[in-house]
Amino acid sequence: MGANSYKEYLEDQIVDLEPNSWESPKDEERSIHRSSLPTTYRDWYINNIHRNRSRERITGLKTTVLEVKIPDFNRSTKVIFRLKTGKTIKIYTELLQLTYVIQKSNYILDLQKGWDDDNALEISPLVWESAINFLVNYTNHIFDSSKVKIQVPNINPCRDGSIDLSWRTNTTRLLINIGPNQLASYYGDNYNNINGIEGLVELDQVQEFFATWMKFLAELLW
């Protein structure tokens, strides 16, 4: 099957990442198990084209794949997903684990005032989108510039209507708080205040100094 056919094929796929929509395998139309999720464009190509299936659930958020590139096995490729709010994001195929963390945070959009039984504020969809966009931008940038995959964070709501992104690895901890003011506050270190970093960073563009520090969160060096 040629490259153009592959492009048309992928454009017809549904990438399923919505909660409670995962189905058990059924005969020839069974889903690909999460444990066998392709980690490279080459794997994705082989798993789908050579299995010759007209439709396939590839990962676990229900959205159309809006854009793909003609296969080039010598470089990474991004897939576009539609979030619950309708916003679209681009994620490298090697970083698709991040979509599960985003999926798990969908519940934040449904929280009502007082969700903690003590007058906590609702989380604005714009704040949630800003947090997701910040996370995706930095994760993509770090991978694109150095082929480093950082670990995925916890995404948690805060009583004041903001969102926390938090990491705790064996060597590093980082907390980023994102509210409605287009700034993210952060604190991180390698424990015991070693290599500590603290301050504010704008949301609308990647700051290279901060992305460099975030490599301490590396999961795997490619």
URPE-V559218 format. One record per residue. N is the residue number from 1. RES is the residue in one letter. BURIAL is 1 if it has 24 or more other C-alpha atoms within 12 Angstrom, else 0. D_CENTER is the distance of its C-alpha to the mean C-alpha in whole Angstrom. Layout:
n = <N/N>
res = <RES/RES>
burial = <BURIAL/BURIAL>
d_center = <D_CENTER/D_CENTER>
This chain:
n = <1/2/3/4/5/6/7/8/9/10/11/12/13/14/15/16/17/18/19/20/21/22/23/24/25/26/27/28/29/30/31/32/33/34/35/36/37/38/39/40/41/42/43/44/45/46/47/48/49/50/51/52/53/54/55/56/57/58/59/60/61/62/63/64/65/66/67/68/69/70/71/72/73/74/75/76/77/78/79/80/81/82/83/84/85/86/87/88/89/90/91/92/93/94/95/96/97/98/99/100/101/102/103/104/105/106/107/108/109/110/111/112/113/114/115/116/117/118/119/120/121/122/123/124/125/126/127/128/129/130/131/132/133/134/135/136/137/138/139/140/141/142/143/144/145/146/147/148/149/150/151/152/153/154/155/156/157/158/159/160/161/162/163/164/165/166/167/168/169/170/171/172/173/174/175/176/177/178/179/180/181/182/183/184/185/186/187/188/189/190/191/192/193/194/195/196/197/198/199/200/201/202/203/204/205/206/207/208/209/210/211/212/213/214/215/216/217/218/219/220/221/222>
res = <M/G/A/N/S/Y/K/E/Y/L/E/D/Q/I/V/D/L/E/P/N/S/W/E/S/P/K/D/E/E/R/S/I/H/R/S/S/L/P/T/T/Y/R/D/W/Y/I/N/N/I/H/R/N/R/S/R/E/R/I/T/G/L/K/T/T/V/L/E/V/K/I/P/D/F/N/R/S/T/K/V/I/F/R/L/K/T/G/K/T/I/K/I/Y/T/E/L/L/Q/L/T/Y/V/I/Q/K/S/N/Y/I/L/D/L/Q/K/G/W/D/D/D/N/A/L/E/I/S/P/L/V/W/E/S/A/I/N/F/L/V/N/Y/T/N/H/I/F/D/S/S/K/V/K/I/Q/V/P/N/I/N/P/C/R/D/G/S/I/D/L/S/W/R/T/N/T/T/R/L/L/I/N/I/G/P/N/Q/L/A/S/Y/Y/G/D/N/Y/N/N/I/N/G/I/E/G/L/V/E/L/D/Q/V/Q/E/F/F/A/T/W/M/K/F/L/A/E/L/L/W>
burial = <0/0/0/0/0/1/1/0/1/1/1/0/1/1/1/1/1/1/0/0/0/0/0/0/0/0/0/0/0/0/1/1/0/0/0/0/1/1/1/1/1/0/0/1/1/0/0/1/1/0/0/0/0/0/1/1/1/1/1/1/1/1/1/1/1/0/1/1/1/1/1/0/0/0/0/1/1/1/1/1/1/1/1/1/1/0/0/0/1/1/1/1/1/1/1/1/1/1/1/1/1/1/1/1/1/1/0/1/1/0/1/0/0/0/0/0/0/0/0/0/1/1/1/1/1/1/1/1/1/1/1/1/1/1/1/1/1/1/1/1/1/1/1/1/0/0/0/1/1/1/1/1/1/1/1/1/1/1/1/1/1/1/1/1/1/1/1/1/1/0/0/1/1/1/1/1/1/1/1/0/0/0/0/1/1/1/1/1/1/0/0/0/0/0/0/0/1/0/0/0/1/1/1/0/0/1/0/0/0/1/1/0/1/1/1/1/1/1/1/0/0/0>
d_center = <30/30/27/27/28/24/23/24/23/20/20/22/19/17/14/14/11/13/15/18/18/18/22/24/25/28/30/29/26/24/21/19/19/15/17/18/15/16/14/16/17/20/19/18/21/23/22/22/25/27/27/28/26/26/23/21/18/15/12/13/11/14/14/16/15/16/17/17/19/22/22/22/22/23/19/16/14/12/11/11/10/12/10/13/15/15/13/11/9/9/7/9/10/11/7/6/7/3/4/7/7/6/9/11/11/12/16/16/17/20/21/25/27/28/25/26/30/31/30/26/25/23/19/19/17/17/16/13/12/13/11/7/9/10/7/5/9/10/8/9/12/13/12/14/17/18/16/15/12/11/11/8/10/11/11/15/17/20/24/24/21/19/15/15/12/14/14/17/18/21/22/20/19/17/17/16/17/16/19/21/22/20/20/18/20/19/21/21/23/24/26/29/28/28/26/26/24/24/24/22/20/19/16/17/17/16/19/20/21/18/16/19/19/16/16/18/15/15/14/16/18/18>
